């Protein structure tokens, strides 16, 4: 009886416990349900349509901001001190004479006379003012050797400079130099490069000369007449003018495009006060230290007078250049009508304000005290400049990185029962993120290889947005696909509560933050001033996340949270997109003249993939809030298929002759005759032909259908001649050779041995005289066993010489000294000299046969032509 009672009591107790457990379980289930319901209502899980809409709206907003910043020359009102209308008249007058190669009458006489007339007018108008203007014309002769961009010696004779000195009546001890050049490349009017800078400098001189107070320091305006011919005029000025030792800083005006905004693309070396002066003075800033580091690294070739001033005279300076529409740079399309008056006004306002500021600075008297160090500088959408010392920038960078790492470390160091699998998930999230970036780059590089193999390279040259559609869709699709696979198979998002999705989204924000912190620390350790970019990409998202932390903890990823998060993200992203736009604005046209060494599609594809990865880095965690990604992937796949079919069918032709926006293919044609002479002067062999050079990767593939004579059997690399391929037209699979009648210039090259003397040490001194066109190249090749022990070029032994002269230059005389071995046979000669004459202008620039041949080229090709003669002599 008692035992039964005990059993019943035990069963009753067990049933009560079970009931309590069931009630607890129900309450927990009810709690979870309520929690899930709360996150369904408050967390606002994104639909795929909503996520895509948010991303597209953000991208469009960023694109509009960057577009307005790049295409609007003047954002703020002009000062009214600079008259752009008058400057435009100067520009039109300078370019009206046509191309102005060094040595031509258009450059040496007509343009010089125009500039002198305008300068005399300005001088006469300011004769009663507190400052004086002195104008002088200098003719320079000399030689120098420079290893950049190629190891050769430049010799020059009678090169023209116009030097204008503006100073107080009692003189000045310190000067600022403003430099431009009035010559142009053959075949181009050179409106942007560099006639517009000459026009700007004329008007700036007019404005400063009108000042009613004396200047603290002087200004030298150098109009140099030979920049395009290997920087000869600036070298002559720096090495031969007595005022150079008084120059404390310079401003160089250049162009690598046609019109638009002038970019500060390099400063220094060091002298941080210069960029600070620019920031304090200019009205329309456009500058980035990233551009300076790219150009000075050599990734994008830059060879201007800045190089001569800084390396030879150690003068610090600022290099300004128009960068828009580089497709037309050094072509016949570089005309005044393509330069907006607003662009001239903008450049004039900036140069005038900068020069006026520099001549009032006490720093200019002794800048050596402020020489050391570098600056971080960048403009904010053209509205203002941000400038601070690089050492201070390093402190900021490390402080931002440390703060972010502490934020991540607090989560990482939480106990496992608190943070759960955070440590493991952070590692796996980082691996997924890096994998998505690497796969995106590899995918677009593989696609670029396919496009190149199909013969569709450079389809984006005229239709740049087609490359965004093709390569951008692959890059974005690859990144989304990698994260989608991770969602489905590793994180199993489909089986998660919304709260767990929020945690996963928060995790991938942390991964993005960690990656940018890593980039920030690496660039800072490398001493790069452009580390400020990842600093912005860490600080603003991190600060926004902290400000929205409480809202996120209480309500999850609500619409308000996402809106404010994207607003905080837009600030650094629009700046990053602006910089990326500048890179593509400069770099894409360069692919049209970069040669055949590097497939350009791989470069453009890689840049697009990297751009996609960087801009999407802080958007990826929104993907883990979305319900699905299949429609987004399907849309990207459809874009890729459509674009790939269009590219494969050749719909996007690389070049265009559209007058409003031409995209020419650059080609050079030389009509030449080559002659090899024996030791006794007799003729050994000769040939004549057209040498056709393509400046881009596509070579002759698009030209050949228009000129059937060009085939793969006429490549110039199959035509070695007299062992002087380094002097003769370069050998390349992209260049072609066609036989043609011989050329007979009306002013042929005259070359002769003047004397031959034996010195006491056994060396033989050979003296020569040459007379011919303004551009002459020469190679010296000692025969086996002989050595070149001396010459009259730049005080060194040299083998490659480029000679350029202006008008009224006499014969070119030079000597070389060759030392023979102890035993040799005179029958074989001591040295061979190859000399070539290039007719770049005038009546000898073309032949009737060449004129007919040029008519065969399509209208979308910009062809520069010349007549050349090549001679090889043995002595």
C-alpha positions in Angstrom: 0.0 0.0 0.0 2.7 2.4 1.0 4.9 1.2 -1.8 2.1 1.9 -4.3 1.6 5.3 -2.8 5.3 6.1 -3.1 5.3 5.0 -6.8 2.2 7.1 -7.6 3.8 10.1 -5.9 7.0 9.6 -7.9 5.0 9.3 -11.2 3.1 12.4 -10.3 6.4 14.3 -9.6 7.9 13.2 -12.9 4.7 14.3 -14.7 4.9 17.7 -13.0 8.5 18.1 -14.0 7.7 17.1 -17.6 4.8 19.6 -17.7 7.1 22.3 -16.3 9.8 21.4 -18.9 7.1 21.5 -21.6 5.9 24.9 -20.4 9.5 26.2 -20.3 10.1 24.9 -23.8 6.9 26.5 -25.0 7.9 29.7 -23.3 11.3 29.5 -25.0 9.7 28.7 -28.3 7.3 31.5 -27.8 10.2 33.8 -26.9 12.1 32.8 -30.0 9.0 33.3 -32.1 8.5 36.8 -30.6 12.2 37.5 -31.1 12.0 36.4 -34.7 8.8 38.4 -35.2 10.6 41.4 -33.7 13.5 41.1 -36.2 11.1 40.6 -39.0 9.4 43.8 -38.1 12.4 45.9 -36.9 15.4 44.4 -38.6 13.9 44.9 -42.1 15.6 42.0 -43.9 16.2 43.3 -47.4 14.5 41.9 -50.4 16.8 41.3 -53.4 15.0 44.0 -55.3 15.5 46.4 -52.4 19.2 45.6 -52.0 19.8 46.1 -55.7 17.9 49.3 -55.7 19.9 50.7 -52.8 23.2 49.7 -54.4 22.2 51.2 -57.8 21.0 54.4 -56.2 24.3 54.7 -54.3 26.4 54.0 -57.4 24.4 56.5 -59.5 24.7 59.2 -56.9 28.5 58.7 -56.6 28.8 58.7 -60.4 26.9 62.0 -60.7 29.1 63.6 -58.0 32.3 62.5 -59.7 31.0 63.5 -63.2 30.1 67.0 -62.1 33.5 67.3 -60.3 35.5 66.2 -63.4 33.5 67.9 -66.1 32.7 71.2 -64.5 35.7 73.4 -65.0 34.7 76.2 -62.6 32.6 75.3 -59.6 32.9 78.7 -57.9 32.7 82.2 -59.4 35.7 83.5 -61.2 37.7 86.3 -59.6 37.4 88.6 -62.6 41.2 89.4 -62.6 42.0 87.2 -65.5 40.5 87.9 -69.0 39.9 84.5 -70.6 38.4 86.1 -73.7 41.7 87.9 -74.5 43.7 84.7 -73.7 41.6 82.8 -76.2 42.5 85.3 -78.9 46.2 84.7 -78.1 45.6 80.9 -78.3 43.9 81.2 -81.7 46.7 83.4 -83.1 49.4 81.0 -82.0 47.7 78.0 -83.4 46.7 79.7 -86.7 50.2 79.1 -88.1 49.7 75.3 -87.8 52.1 72.8 -86.4 55.3 74.3 -84.9 58.1 71.8 -84.9 61.5 72.9 -83.7 63.5 74.5 -86.5 60.5 75.4 -88.6 59.7 79.0 -89.6 56.3 78.6 -87.9 58.0 78.0 -84.6 61.3 80.0 -84.8 60.0 83.1 -86.7 56.2 83.4 -86.8 55.4 82.3 -83.3 58.4 84.1 -81.8 57.4 87.3 -83.6 53.8 87.1 -82.3 54.9 86.6 -78.7 57.4 89.4 -78.9 54.7 91.8 -80.3 52.3 90.9 -77.4 55.0 91.2 -74.8 56.1 94.5 -76.1 52.5 95.7 -75.9 52.2 94.6 -72.3 55.6 96.2 -71.5 54.6 99.5 -73.1 51.3 99.6 -71.1 53.0 99.1 -67.8 56.0 101.5 -68.4 54.7 103.9 -65.7 53.9 101.3 -63.1 55.9 100.3 -60.0 57.4 97.2 -61.7 59.5 96.8 -64.8 59.3 94.3 -67.6 62.4 93.1 -69.5 62.1 91.0 -72.6 65.0 89.1 -74.2 65.4 86.5 -76.8 68.0 83.9 -76.2 69.6 81.3 -78.6 71.1 78.3 -76.8 73.5 75.6 -78.0 74.8 72.7 -76.0 74.5 69.0 -75.3 73.6 66.7 -72.4 73.0 63.1 -71.7 70.0 61.8 -70.0 69.2 58.2 -69.1 65.4 58.9 -69.0 63.5 58.0 -71.1 66.4 56.5 -73.2 70.1 56.6 -72.9 71.2 59.0 -75.6 73.0 62.3 -75.9 71.0 65.4 -77.1 72.9 68.0 -79.0 71.3 71.3 -80.0 72.2 74.5 -81.7 70.4 77.9 -81.9 67.4 76.8 -79.9 65.1 79.8 -79.1 63.9 81.0 -75.6 62.0 84.1 -74.8 62.7 85.2 -71.3 60.5 87.9 -69.6 61.6 89.3 -66.3 59.0 91.2 -64.2 60.4 92.8 -61.1 60.4 95.9 -58.9 62.2 99.0 -60.3 65.0 98.6 -57.8 65.4 94.9 -58.9 64.8 91.6 -57.1 67.0 89.1 -55.5 64.6 86.2 -55.7 62.4 85.0 -58.5 59.6 82.6 -59.3 59.7 81.0 -62.7 56.6 80.3 -64.8 57.3 78.0 -67.8 55.5 76.9 -70.9 56.6 75.9 -74.4 55.3 77.2 -77.8 56.6 74.5 -80.0 54.5 71.5 -81.0 54.9 68.0 -82.3 54.8 67.6 -86.1 51.3 67.4 -87.5 49.5 68.9 -84.4 48.4 72.5 -83.9 49.3 72.0 -80.2 46.4 74.0 -78.8 46.5 72.3 -75.4 50.2 71.2 -75.7 51.1 73.9 -75.1 49.7 77.0 -76.9 47.0 77.5 -74.3 49.6 77.7 -71.6 51.4 80.4 -73.5 48.1 82.3 -73.8 47.5 82.0 -70.1 51.0 83.2 -69.3 50.6 86.2 -71.5 47.4 87.2 -69.8 48.8 86.5 -66.3 51.8 88.7 -67.1 49.3 91.4 -68.2 47.3 91.1 -65.0 50.4 91.2 -62.7 52.0 94.1 -64.5 48.8 96.1 -63.8 49.4 95.9 -60.1 49.7 99.3 -58.5 52.2 98.1 -55.8 55.8 96.9 -56.3 56.3 93.2 -56.0 58.2 91.7 -53.1 60.0 89.2 -55.5 60.4 88.9 -59.2 58.7 86.7 -61.7 60.4 85.1 -64.8 58.1 84.1 -67.6 59.9 81.6 -69.8 58.4 80.9 -73.2 60.6 78.0 -74.4 60.8 76.9 -78.0 61.9 73.3 -77.8 60.2 71.1 -75.3 58.9 68.5 -77.6 62.4 67.9 -78.9 63.7 66.3 -75.7 63.4 69.3 -73.4 66.2 71.2 -75.1 65.1 74.8 -74.5 64.7 74.3 -70.7 68.1 72.6 -70.6 69.6 75.6 -72.4 68.0 78.0 -70.0 68.9 76.2 -66.8 72.5 75.7 -67.8 73.2 79.0 -69.5 71.1 81.8 -68.1 72.5 83.9 -65.3 69.2 84.4 -63.6 68.8 80.7 -62.8 70.7 81.0 -59.5 68.1 83.5 -58.3 65.1 81.3 -59.0 63.6 79.8 -55.8 60.5 77.9 -57.2 58.8 77.3 -60.6 55.4 76.6 -62.0 55.4 74.4 -65.1 52.3 74.4 -67.4 51.9 71.3 -69.5 49.2 69.0 -71.0 48.6 65.3 -71.5 45.1 65.9 -72.8 43.0 68.5 -74.5 41.2 71.0 -72.3 39.3 70.3 -69.1 40.9 70.9 -65.7 44.5 71.3 -65.0 45.8 68.7 -62.5 48.7 69.2 -60.1 50.3 65.9 -60.9 53.6 66.4 -59.2 55.4 68.8 -56.8 58.7 69.1 -55.1 61.1 67.4 -54.7 60.2 67.8 -51.0 59.6 71.5 -50.2 56.2 71.0 -48.6 55.6 74.8 -48.5 54.9 74.8 -52.2 51.8 72.7 -52.2 50.7 74.6 -49.1 51.0 77.8 -51.1 48.9 76.2 -53.9 46.2 75.3 -51.4 46.2 78.7 -49.8 46.1 80.6 -53.1 44.2 78.8 -55.9 40.5 79.4 -56.5 39.7 76.1 -58.2 41.9 73.3 -56.7 42.4 70.0 -58.5 45.3 68.0 -57.0 46.0 64.6 -55.5 49.2 63.2 -53.9 48.1 59.9 -55.4 48.6 61.3 -58.9 52.1 62.5 -57.9 53.1 59.1 -56.6 51.8 57.4 -59.7 53.6 59.7 -62.1 56.8 59.7 -60.1 56.8 55.9 -59.9 57.0 55.7 -63.7 53.8 53.6 -64.1 52.5 56.4 -66.3 55.3 58.0 -68.3 55.9 61.7 -67.5 58.8 63.6 -69.1 58.3 67.4 -69.0 60.5 70.4 -68.3 59.8 69.7 -64.6 62.4 66.9 -64.9 65.1 69.3 -66.2 64.4 72.1 -63.6 64.4 69.7 -60.7 67.3 67.4 -61.6 69.8 69.9 -63.1 69.1 73.0 -61.1 67.5 71.5 -58.0 64.7 74.0 -58.1 61.4 72.9 -56.5 58.3 73.3 -58.5 54.7 72.5 -59.3 53.7 70.6 -62.5 50.3 71.4 -63.9 48.7 69.6 -66.8 45.4 69.5 -68.7 44.3 65.8 -68.6 40.9 65.6 -70.2 40.5 63.9 -73.6 44.0 62.5 -73.9 42.8 60.6 -77.0 43.6 63.8 -79.0 46.9 64.6 -77.4 49.6 65.1 -80.0 47.2 64.8 -82.9 45.6 67.1 -85.5 42.5 67.3 -83.3 44.3 69.4 -80.6 42.6 72.6 -81.8 41.5 75.7 -80.0 37.8 75.0 -80.4 38.1 71.9 -78.2 39.3 74.0 -75.3 36.4 75.6 -73.4 36.7 79.3 -72.3 35.9 78.2 -68.8 39.0 75.9 -68.9 41.1 78.9 -69.9 39.5 81.0 -67.2 40.0 78.3 -64.6 43.7 77.8 -65.4 44.3 81.6 -65.5 42.7 82.2 -62.2 44.7 79.5 -60.6 48.1 80.4 -62.1 47.6 84.1 -61.4 46.6 83.6 -57.8 49.5 81.1 -57.2 52.1 83.5 -58.7 50.8 86.5 -56.8 50.8 84.5 -53.6 54.4 83.1 -54.2 55.9 86.6 -54.8 54.5 87.9 -51.5 55.8 84.9 -49.4 58.7 85.5 -47.0 59.5 81.8 -47.5 60.6 82.4 -51.0 63.6 84.4 -49.8 65.1 81.4 -48.1 63.1 78.2 -48.8 65.9 75.9 -47.7 64.6 76.2 -44.1 61.3 74.7 -45.2 62.8 72.1 -47.7 62.5 68.8 -45.8 59.4 66.7 -45.6 56.5 65.9 -47.8 52.8 66.7 -47.7 49.5 64.8 -48.0 47.3 66.8 -50.2 44.0 66.3 -52.1 41.1 68.4 -53.2 37.5 67.7 -52.0 35.4 67.7 -55.2 37.2 70.8 -56.4 35.7 72.9 -53.6 38.7 73.0 -51.2 42.1 71.6 -50.5 43.1 69.4 -47.6 46.9 69.6 -46.9 48.8 68.3 -43.9 52.4 67.1 -43.3 53.1 63.5 -44.1 54.5 62.8 -40.6 51.2 64.1 -39.1 49.4 61.9 -41.6 51.2 58.9 -40.4 50.0 59.6 -36.9 46.4 60.0 -38.1 46.7 56.7 -40.1 48.1 54.7 -37.2 45.5 56.2 -34.8 42.6 55.3 -37.0 44.0 51.8 -37.6 44.6 51.2 -33.9 41.1 52.4 -33.0 39.6 50.1 -35.5 41.7 47.1 -34.5 40.8 47.7 -30.8 37.1 47.6 -31.9 37.8 44.3 -33.6 40.0 42.9 -30.8 37.3 43.5 -28.2 35.0 41.1 -30.1 37.8 38.7 -30.8 38.9 38.5 -27.2 35.4 37.9 -25.7 35.0 34.5 -24.0 33.8 31.8 -26.3 30.4 31.5 -24.5 29.8 35.2 -25.3 31.2 35.7 -28.7 30.4 32.2 -29.9 32.2 31.3 -33.1 33.3 34.9 -33.9 37.0 34.1 -34.0 36.5 31.2 -36.4 34.0 33.1 -38.5 36.2 36.2 -38.8 39.0 34.0 -40.2 36.6 32.2 -42.6 35.0 35.5 -43.6 38.4 37.0 -44.4 39.2 34.0 -46.5 35.9 34.3 -48.4 36.5 38.0 -49.0 40.0 37.6 -50.3 39.0 34.7 -52.4 36.2 36.7 -54.0 38.7 39.5 -54.9 41.3 37.2 -56.3 38.8 35.2 -58.3 37.3 38.4 -59.7 40.7 39.6 -60.9 41.6 36.2 -62.4 38.2 35.9 -64.1 38.5 39.3 -65.9 42.1 38.6 -66.8 41.0 35.3 -68.3 38.3 37.1 -70.2 40.7 39.8 -71.4 43.0 37.0 -72.7 40.0 35.5 -74.6 39.1 38.9 -76.1 42.7 39.5 -77.1 43.0 36.1 -78.8 39.8 36.8 -80.7 41.4 39.9 -82.2 38.9 42.2 -80.4 41.5 44.0 -78.3 40.8 47.7 -77.5 37.1 47.5 -78.2 36.7 49.9 -75.3 38.9 52.6 -76.8 35.9 54.5 -78.3 33.2 52.8 -76.2 34.7 52.8 -72.7 31.4 51.9 -71.0 31.3 48.7 -73.0 34.3 47.6 -70.9 32.4 48.3 -67.8 29.5 46.2 -69.1 31.8 43.3 -70.0 34.6 43.3 -67.4 32.5 45.0 -64.7 29.7 42.4 -64.9 32.2 39.6 -64.6 34.0 41.1 -61.7 30.8 42.0 -59.8 29.2 38.6 -60.7 32.2 36.7 -59.5 32.3 38.5 -56.2 28.6 38.0 -55.6 28.8 34.4 -56.7 31.6 33.6 -54.2 29.7 35.1 -51.3 26.4 33.5 -52.4 28.1 30.1 -52.3 29.5 30.9 -48.9 26.0 31.9 -47.8 24.4 28.7 -49.0 26.9 26.0 -48.2 28.9 27.3 -45.3 26.8 29.8 -43.4 23.5 28.2 -44.5 21.7 31.5 -44.4 18.4 29.9 -45.6 18.1 28.2 -42.2 19.0 31.2 -40.1 16.8 33.5 -38.1 17.0 37.1 -39.0 19.0 37.8 -35.8 21.6 35.4 -37.0 21.7 37.0 -40.4 22.3 40.4 -38.8 25.2 38.9 -36.9 26.6 37.5 -40.1 26.2 40.8 -41.9 27.9 42.6 -39.0 30.8 40.0 -39.3 31.4 40.9 -42.9 31.5 44.6 -42.1 34.3 43.7 -39.6 36.1 41.8 -42.4 35.9 44.8 -44.7 37.2 47.0 -41.9 40.0 44.6 -41.2 41.1 44.5 -44.9 41.1 48.2 -45.2 43.1 48.5 -42.0 45.7 46.1 -43.4 46.0 48.2 -46.6 46.2 51.4 -44.5 49.0 50.0 -42.3 51.0 48.6 -45.3 50.9 51.9 -47.3 51.8 53.9 -44.2 54.8 51.7 -43.5 55.9 52.1 -47.1 55.9 55.9 -46.6 53.2 56.6 -49.2 51.3 59.8 -48.7 48.3 58.2 -50.6 47.7 56.1 -47.5 45.2 58.8 -46.7 42.8 57.0 -49.1 42.4 53.8 -47.0 42.4 56.0 -43.9 39.2 57.6 -45.2 37.9 54.2 -46.1 38.4 53.0 -42.5 37.5 56.2 -40.6 34.1 57.1 -42.1 32.5 53.6 -42.2 33.9 52.9 -38.7 32.6 56.2 -37.3 29.2 55.6 -38.9 29.0 52.1 -37.5 29.8 53.4 -34.0 27.2 56.2 -34.3 24.5 53.7 -35.4 25.6 51.0 -33.0 22.8 51.5 -30.5 20.1 51.8 -33.2 21.5 48.5 -34.7 21.4 46.7 -31.3 17.8 47.8 -30.7 16.2 47.6 -34.1 18.6 45.8 -36.3 19.1 46.8 -39.9 16.1 49.0 -40.2 15.6 51.3 -43.2 16.8 54.3 -41.2 20.0 52.4 -40.3 20.7 51.4 -43.9 20.0 55.0 -45.1 22.4 56.6 -42.7 24.9 53.9 -43.2 25.0 54.5 -46.9 25.2 58.2 -46.4 28.3 57.8 -44.2 29.7 55.4 -46.7 29.2 57.8 -49.6 31.6 60.4 -48.3 34.8 58.3 -48.8 33.4 56.3 -51.7 32.7 59.5 -53.8 36.3 60.6 -53.2 37.6 57.2 -54.1 35.5 57.1 -57.3 36.7 60.6 -58.2 40.4 59.4 -58.0 39.5 56.2 -60.0 37.9 58.4 -62.6 41.1 60.4 -62.9 43.2 57.2 -63.3 40.9 56.0 -66.2 40.8 59.6 -67.7 44.6 59.6 -67.9 45.4 55.9 -68.4 42.8 54.8 -71.0 44.0 57.2 -73.8 47.6 56.2 -73.0 46.8 52.7 -74.1 46.4 54.1 -77.6 50.1 55.1 -77.7 51.6 52.6 -75.3 53.0 50.2 -77.9 52.7 46.5 -78.2 54.6 45.2 -75.2 51.6 44.9 -72.8 48.1 43.7 -73.9 46.0 46.7 -72.9 42.8 44.7 -72.3 44.5 43.0 -69.4 45.4 46.4 -67.9 41.9 47.8 -68.3 40.3 44.6 -67.1 42.5 44.4 -64.0 41.8 48.1 -63.2 38.0 47.5 -63.5 38.1 44.4 -61.3 40.1 46.2 -58.6 37.8 49.2 -58.8 34.8 46.9 -58.4 36.3 45.1 -55.5 37.3 48.3 -53.6 34.0 50.1 -54.2 31.9 47.0 -53.2 33.9 46.2 -50.1 31.5 47.8 -47.6 28.4 46.8 -49.5 29.0 43.0 -49.3 27.6 42.7 -45.8 24.3 44.0 -47.2 24.2 40.9 -49.4 23.9 38.7 -46.3 20.7 40.7 -45.3 19.1 40.1 -48.7 16.7 37.2 -49.1 18.4 35.9 -52.3 20.9 36.9 -55.0 19.8 34.7 -57.9 18.1 37.4 -59.8 21.0 39.8 -59.4 23.4 37.0 -60.7 21.0 36.3 -63.6 21.0 40.0 -64.5 24.8 40.2 -64.4 25.1 37.0 -66.4 22.7 38.4 -69.0 24.7 41.6 -69.3 27.9 39.6 -69.7 26.4 37.4 -72.4 25.0 40.3 -74.4 28.2 42.3 -74.1 30.4 39.3 -75.0 28.3 38.6 -78.1 28.5 42.2 -79.2 32.3 42.3 -78.6 32.8 39.0 -80.4 30.8 40.2 -83.4 33.0 43.4 -83.6 30.2 45.8 -82.9 32.5 48.0 -80.8 35.1 49.2 -83.3 38.1 50.6 -81.4 38.5 53.8 -83.4 36.2 56.7 -84.5 36.5 59.6 -86.8 33.4 61.3 -85.3 34.3 65.1 -85.4 32.6 65.7 -82.1 34.6 63.0 -80.3 37.3 61.4 -82.4 39.2 58.4 -81.2 42.1 58.1 -83.7 44.5 55.2 -84.2 48.0 56.6 -84.2 50.3 55.6 -87.1 53.6 56.9 -88.2 54.9 56.5 -91.8 58.4 57.1 -92.9 59.4 57.2 -96.6 63.1 56.4 -96.4 66.1 55.5 -98.4 68.9 53.5 -96.7 72.4 53.5 -98.0 75.5 51.6 -96.9 79.0 52.8 -97.9 82.2 50.8 -98.1 85.4 51.9 -96.5 86.6 53.6 -99.7 83.3 55.5 -99.9 81.8 53.4 -102.7 78.2 52.2 -102.5 77.7 48.7 -101.0 73.9 48.4 -101.0 70.8 50.5 -100.8 67.0 50.1 -100.5 63.9 52.4 -100.1 60.5 51.9 -98.7 57.8 52.9 -96.3 58.2 52.0 -92.6 54.8 51.9 -90.9 54.6 52.0 -87.2 51.6 51.4 -85.1 51.5 53.0 -81.6 49.0 50.6 -80.1 48.6 46.9 -79.5 46.3 46.2 -82.5 49.2 46.8 -84.9 48.2 46.7 -88.6 45.2 44.3 -88.1 42.7 47.1 -88.7 44.8 49.0 -91.3 45.6 45.9 -93.5 42.0 45.6 -95.0 42.4 49.2 -96.3 45.9 48.7 -97.6 46.2 45.1 -99.0 49.9 45.5 -99.5 50.5 45.3 -95.8 50.7 41.6 -94.8 52.4 39.5 -92.2 55.2 39.0 -94.7 56.3 42.6 -94.6 57.2 43.0 -91.0 60.2 45.3 -90.4 61.8 42.9 -88.0 62.7 40.7 -91.0 64.8 43.5 -92.5 68.1 43.9 -90.6 70.4 46.4 -92.4 74.0 47.3 -91.9 73.9 46.1 -88.3 72.3 49.3 -87.1 68.7 48.3 -86.1 69.0 50.6 -83.1 69.1 53.6 -85.4 66.9 52.5 -88.2 63.1 52.2 -87.6 62.5 49.9 -84.7 61.9 46.3 -85.3 58.6 44.9 -84.0 55.8 42.6 -85.1 53.5 45.6 -85.0 55.6 47.5 -87.6 55.6 46.9 -91.3 57.8 47.6 -94.3 56.8 48.1 -97.9 59.2 48.7 -100.8 58.9 52.2 -102.4 60.7 54.5 -104.8 63.8 56.3 -103.5 63.6 59.7 -101.9 65.5 62.7 -103.1 65.2 65.6 -100.7 65.9 69.1 -102.1 68.1 69.8 -99.1 70.0 66.5 -98.7 72.2 65.6 -95.8 75.8 66.6 -96.2 78.2 64.6 -94.1 82.0 64.5 -94.4 85.2 63.7 -92.6 87.1 66.9 -92.0 90.3 65.6 -90.4 92.0 62.6 -89.1 94.8 62.9 -86.5 96.9 60.4 -84.5 97.6 61.3 -80.9 100.6 60.4 -78.9 98.8 57.6 -77.0 97.9 55.9 -80.3 94.3 57.1 -80.4 92.8 58.5 -83.6 90.8 61.7 -83.5 88.3 62.0 -86.3 86.6 65.3 -86.9 83.3 65.5 -88.9 80.9 68.1 -90.3 77.2 67.6 -91.0 74.6 69.8 -92.5 71.0 68.9 -93.0 67.4 69.2 -91.6 66.7 70.2 -88.0 66.5 66.6 -86.7 69.4 64.3 -87.2 70.2 61.0 -85.4 73.5 59.3 -85.3 75.0 56.0 -84.0 78.7 55.3 -83.5 79.8 51.7 -83.5 83.5 51.0 -82.9 84.6 47.8 -84.7 85.7 44.8 -82.7 88.8 45.5 -80.6 88.4 49.3 -81.0 87.1 51.6 -78.2 85.6 55.0 -78.1 87.8 57.0 -75.7 86.5 60.5 -76.2 84.1 62.7 -78.1 82.8 66.3 -78.1 79.4 65.3 -76.7 78.5 66.1 -73.1 82.0 65.2 -71.9 81.5 61.5 -72.0 81.8 58.5 -74.3 78.5 58.0 -76.1 77.2 55.9 -79.0 73.7 57.5 -79.7 73.3 61.1 -80.5 70.2 63.2 -81.3 71.0 66.6 -82.9 68.4 69.4 -83.3 68.9 72.9 -84.5 66.9 76.0 -85.0 67.1 78.5 -87.9 70.3 80.2 -88.9 72.4 77.3 -87.5 75.7 76.6 -89.2 77.1 73.1 -89.9 77.2 70.6 -87.1 80.8 69.9 -86.2 82.0 67.2 -83.8 84.8 64.9 -83.1 85.3 61.4 -81.7 88.5 59.6 -80.5 88.9 55.9 -81.3 91.7 53.9 -79.8 92.8 50.8 -81.7 94.0 47.5 -80.2 97.7 46.7 -80.3 97.4 44.9 -83.6 94.7 45.6 -86.2 94.2 45.7 -90.0 93.4 49.1 -91.4 91.6 47.4 -94.3 88.6 46.6 -92.1 88.3 50.2 -90.7 88.0 51.4 -87.1 84.5 52.6 -86.7 81.1 52.7 -88.5 78.9 55.8 -88.2 75.2 55.6 -89.1 73.6 59.0 -89.6 69.9 59.7 -90.4 68.2 62.9 -91.4 64.5 63.4 -90.7 62.4 65.9 -92.6 59.6 66.8 -90.2 58.3 69.9 -92.0 58.6 71.9 -95.1 58.7 70.9 -98.8 60.9 67.8 -98.1 58.4 66.4 -95.5 56.5 64.5 -98.2 57.1 63.0 -101.6 54.5 62.5 -104.3 54.5 58.8 -103.7 54.1 59.3 -100.0 51.2 61.6 -100.5 49.4 59.0 -102.6 50.2 56.3 -100.1 48.8 58.3 -97.2 45.4 58.6 -99.0 44.9 54.9 -98.6 44.6 55.1 -94.8 41.1 55.2 -93.3 39.8 58.5 -91.9 39.8 57.2 -88.3 43.6 56.9 -88.4 45.8 59.8 -87.5 49.0 59.4 -89.6 52.1 61.4 -89.0 54.6 61.2 -91.9 58.1 62.2 -92.7 60.9 61.6 -95.2 64.1 60.2 -93.9 67.5 59.2 -95.3 69.9 56.8 -93.6 73.6 56.5 -94.4 76.2 54.2 -93.0 79.9 55.2 -93.4 83.1 53.3 -92.4 86.3 54.9 -91.4 
